[in-house]
Amino acid sequence: MKRQICALILIVLLLAGCAPASESVAPSFTEDSAGFANSMDMEQEGIMQSEPSVDGETFGQNGNASAVERIVIKNASLSIVVEDPASALSKISQMAENMGGFVVNSNLHKTYIENGVEVPAAEVSIRVPADQLTTALEQIKGMVENPESDIQNENVTGQDVTKDYTDLKSRLRNSEDAEAQLREIMASATKTEDVLSVFNRLTQVREEIEVLQGQINYYEESARLSSISVNIISTAAIQPLTIGGWEPVGVARDALQALINGLKFLANALIWILLFVAPILLLITVPILLIVRMFIRRKNQRKSKKEQPKSE
């Protein structure tokens, strides 16, 4: 019994002696943990602040652009029908210049319709600021008399090149950094072979920078200025078929037009045969017939000479 009481007293004394020690250790552990957590937070904030950016726009942790302005190349094409293609061509060119754009190419020519009448036609390609693309299209479509029939087709396309543009900018920065480092190495190089080796590599990096910069400039210019291609058709080229003042429509019109086209083809073929093919055939066949006739005559003469002695 005495042994059990002594054991209990010893346990109580041990617990009482350990309690102050645990209290003194706990605060130091807590402070260290808090300091470590604060340092981790500061490092995390530093990482967040040092994330890569493009043109001052920050990217997220996953590398995707969260606030980068989209780079979209917009182009358009349309066909319109007007009374005077030459006048419409001049107005479209002037409109592009007034908007701060320019004419890429233009072509005014003449064509022939089915009845053989010569009519004018034109094609023009312009570039206008992308933010005025809709306004430019509206002005071009405003040149026609009847939008429902005189605007034959209209097509507007857009190409998002943001990813490619961002990649080019990143590669350009890396190449520029490599160029700066190579220049430092070249400045400190003393051996001729080292200088030549660094110079060759520096030339390659400079070529890469120029190519990347050219591609970036192309994307920026294409996104800033939209292209519009316009096919200008004369009203006379699409006049409806008329027969004695009657304008057939639908299937009847198509059938009559096909019949007229077939008769025109046969007439044209006959004219070509009489005026072109027949004279050529005569020039070729007449000499051949004469040669064949002479050959037959000589053959008959030889045959007759051989038969004369036998008859005597």
C-alpha positions in Angstrom: 0.0 0.0 0.0 2.8 2.3 0.8 4.4 1.5 -2.5 1.3 2.5 -4.4 1.0 5.8 -2.5 4.7 6.6 -3.3 4.2 5.8 -6.9 1.2 8.2 -7.1 3.1 11.0 -5.4 6.0 10.5 -7.9 3.7 10.6 -10.9 2.1 13.9 -9.6 5.5 15.5 -9.1 6.6 14.5 -12.6 3.5 15.9 -14.2 3.9 19.1 -12.2 7.5 19.5 -13.2 6.7 18.9 -16.9 3.8 21.4 -17.1 6.0 24.6 -17.1 8.3 23.1 -19.7 5.3 22.4 -22.0 4.0 25.9 -21.5 7.4 27.5 -22.4 7.8 25.4 -25.5 4.3 25.9 -26.9 4.6 29.7 -27.5 7.9 29.4 -29.2 6.5 26.8 -31.6 3.5 28.9 -32.3 5.6 31.9 -33.1 7.9 30.0 -35.4 4.9 28.6 -37.3 3.3 32.0 -37.7 6.6 33.4 -39.0 7.0 30.6 -41.4 3.4 31.1 -42.6 4.0 34.8 -43.0 7.2 34.2 -45.0 5.3 31.8 -47.2 2.6 34.4 -47.8 5.2 37.0 -48.7 6.9 34.6 -51.1 3.5 33.8 -52.7 2.7 37.4 -53.1 6.1 37.9 -54.7 5.4 35.1 -57.2 2.0 36.6 -58.0 3.6 40.0 -58.6 6.3 38.5 -60.9 3.9 36.8 -63.2 4.6 37.4 -66.9 2.7 40.0 -68.8 2.2 41.1 -72.4 1.9 44.8 -73.2 1.3 45.5 -69.6 -1.6 43.0 -69.3 -1.2 40.4 -66.6 -1.6 36.6 -67.1 -3.1 34.2 -64.7 -1.3 31.3 -63.0 -2.4 28.9 -65.7 -0.7 31.0 -68.4 -3.9 32.1 -70.1 -4.5 35.8 -70.8 -7.2 37.0 -68.5 -7.2 40.7 -69.4 -5.3 40.8 -72.7 -7.0 42.6 -75.6 -8.0 40.1 -78.3 -6.2 40.4 -81.6 -8.8 39.7 -84.3 -8.2 40.1 -88.0 -11.5 41.0 -89.8 -12.0 41.0 -93.5 -15.0 41.3 -95.8 -16.0 40.8 -99.4 -19.1 41.6 -101.3 -20.5 41.9 -104.9 -22.7 44.8 -105.8 -24.7 45.8 -109.0 -24.6 49.5 -110.0 -25.3 51.6 -113.1 -21.8 53.0 -113.4 -19.0 50.7 -112.1 -16.3 53.3 -112.8 -18.1 55.9 -110.6 -18.6 53.3 -107.8 -14.9 52.4 -108.0 -13.9 56.0 -107.6 -16.3 56.5 -104.7 -15.0 53.4 -102.9 -11.4 54.5 -103.3 -12.1 58.0 -102.0 -14.0 56.6 -99.0 -11.0 54.4 -98.1 -8.7 57.5 -98.1 -11.1 59.6 -96.1 -11.3 56.9 -93.4 -7.5 56.8 -93.1 -7.1 53.7 -95.2 -5.8 53.1 -98.7 -6.5 51.2 -102.0 -4.6 47.9 -102.3 -5.5 47.3 -105.9 -8.2 48.3 -108.4 -9.2 47.1 -111.9 -11.6 48.7 -114.3 -12.3 46.6 -117.4 -15.0 45.6 -119.9 -16.8 42.3 -120.4 -19.3 40.8 -122.7 -22.7 39.6 -121.7 -24.7 36.8 -123.4 -26.1 38.9 -126.2 -22.6 40.1 -127.1 -23.0 43.6 -125.7 -19.9 45.1 -124.1 -20.4 46.3 -120.5 -18.0 47.7 -117.9 -17.0 45.9 -114.7 -14.6 46.6 -111.8 -12.9 45.0 -108.9 -11.3 46.9 -106.0 -9.6 45.9 -102.7 -9.2 48.4 -99.9 -8.1 48.6 -96.3 -9.9 50.7 -93.7 -9.5 50.9 -89.9 -11.0 47.9 -88.3 -13.3 50.0 -86.1 -14.8 51.5 -89.2 -15.4 48.2 -91.1 -19.1 48.2 -90.5 -19.4 51.9 -91.5 -17.5 51.2 -94.7 -19.7 48.3 -95.7 -22.8 50.3 -95.1 -21.5 53.1 -97.4 -20.6 50.6 -100.1 -24.0 48.9 -99.9 -25.6 52.4 -100.0 -24.4 52.8 -103.6 -27.0 50.3 -105.0 -30.6 51.2 -105.9 -32.2 48.0 -104.6 -30.3 46.3 -101.7 -32.4 43.1 -102.0 -31.4 42.4 -105.5 -28.3 44.5 -106.2 -26.2 43.1 -103.3 -25.4 39.7 -104.7 -23.3 38.4 -101.8 -21.7 39.7 -98.6 -19.2 37.9 -96.4 -17.4 39.1 -93.2 -14.8 36.9 -91.6 -12.8 37.1 -88.4 -9.6 35.3 -87.3 -8.6 35.4 -83.7 -4.7 35.4 -83.6 -4.3 36.4 -79.9 -2.6 33.1 -79.0 -0.1 33.3 -81.9 0.5 37.0 -81.2 1.2 36.4 -77.5 3.5 33.5 -78.4 5.5 35.7 -80.8 5.8 38.5 -78.2 7.1 36.0 -75.6 9.6 34.5 -78.1 10.7 38.0 -79.1 11.5 38.9 -75.4 13.5 35.7 -75.0 15.5 36.4 -78.1 16.2 40.0 -77.1 17.4 38.8 -73.7 19.6 36.2 -75.4 21.0 38.9 -77.6 21.8 41.1 -74.6 23.6 38.3 -72.9 25.6 37.4 -76.0 26.7 41.0 -76.4 28.0 41.0 -72.8 29.9 37.7 -73.5 31.3 39.1 -76.7 32.5 42.2 -75.0 34.4 40.1 -72.4 35.8 37.5 -74.8 39.5 37.6 -75.5 40.2 34.7 -77.9 39.5 35.1 -81.6 37.6 31.8 -81.9 35.4 32.7 -79.0 34.6 36.1 -80.5 33.7 34.5 -83.9 31.6 31.8 -82.2 29.6 34.4 -80.2 29.3 36.7 -83.3 27.8 33.9 -85.4 25.3 33.0 -82.7 24.5 36.7 -82.2 23.8 37.0 -86.0 21.4 34.1 -85.8 19.6 35.6 -82.8 19.3 38.9 -84.6 17.8 37.2 -87.7 15.3 35.5 -85.4 14.4 38.8 -83.8 13.8 40.4 -87.2 11.6 37.6 -88.3 9.5 37.6 -85.1 9.2 41.4 -85.2 8.0 41.2 -88.8 5.3 38.6 -87.9 4.2 40.7 -85.0 4.0 43.8 -87.2 1.9 41.9 -89.7 -0.6 40.8 -87.1 -0.8 44.3 -85.6 -1.3 45.9 -89.1 -3.8 43.3 -90.2 -5.8 43.7 -86.9 -5.6 47.5 -87.2 -6.7 47.7 -90.9 -9.5 45.4 -92.3 -9.5 44.3 -95.9 -12.6 44.8 -98.1 -12.8 43.2 -101.6 -15.6 44.5 -103.8 -16.8 43.1 -107.1 -18.7 45.7 -109.0 -21.1 44.5 -111.7 -22.9 46.7 -114.2 -26.7 46.7 -114.2 -26.7 45.9 -117.9 -24.9 42.6 -117.3 -27.9 41.2 -115.3 -30.8 42.6 -117.3 -33.7 40.0 -117.4 -34.6 38.2 -120.5 -37.3 40.0 -122.6 -39.2 38.6 -125.6 -41.4 41.2 -127.2 -41.8 43.1 -124.0 -42.6 39.9 -122.1 -40.4 38.9 -119.2 -40.7 35.2 -118.5 -39.8 34.1 -115.0 -38.9 30.9 -113.2 -38.5 27.7 -115.1 -39.9 29.2 -118.3 -37.2 31.9 -118.3 -34.5 29.4 -117.6 -35.7 27.1 -120.4 -36.0 29.9 -122.9 -32.6 31.2 -121.9 -31.1 27.7 -122.4 -32.8 27.4 -125.8 -31.4 30.8 -126.9 -28.0 29.9 -125.6 -28.1 26.5 -127.5 -29.2 28.2 -130.8 -26.5 30.9 -130.3 -23.9 28.1 -129.8 -25.0 26.3 -133.0 -25.0 29.6 -135.0 -21.6 30.5 -133.7 -20.3 27.0 -134.5 -21.7 27.2 -138.1 -20.1 30.6 -138.6 -16.7 29.2 -137.3 -17.1 26.2 -139.6 -17.9 28.3 -142.7 -15.4 31.1 -142.1 -12.6 29.4 -140.4 -12.7 25.6 -140.6 -13.8 25.2 -144.2 -11.1 27.5 -145.7 -8.4 25.6 -143.8 -9.8 22.2 -144.9 -9.8 23.4 -148.5 -6.2 24.6 -148.3 -5.2 21.2 -146.9 -7.4 18.8 -148.9 -7.0 20.4 -152.4 -3.2 19.9 -152.6 -3.6 16.4 -151.3 -6.3 15.6 -153.8 -4.1 17.0 -156.7 -1.2 14.9 -155.5 -3.3 11.7 -155.3 -4.7 12.4 -158.7 -1.3 12.8 -160.3 -0.1 9.6 -158.6 -3.1 7.7 -160.0 -2.6 9.1 -163.5 1.1 8.2 -163.6 0.3 4.7 -162.4 -2.3 4.3 -165.1 0.2 5.5 -167.7 2.8 3.0 -166.6 0.2 0.2 -166.7 -0.9 1.1 -170.2 2.7 1.2 -171.5 3.3 -2.3 -170.1 0.2 -3.7 -171.8 0.9 -2.3 -175.3 3.7 -4.9 -176.3 1.6 -7.8 -175.2 -1.3 -6.7 -177.4 1.0 -6.5 -180.6 
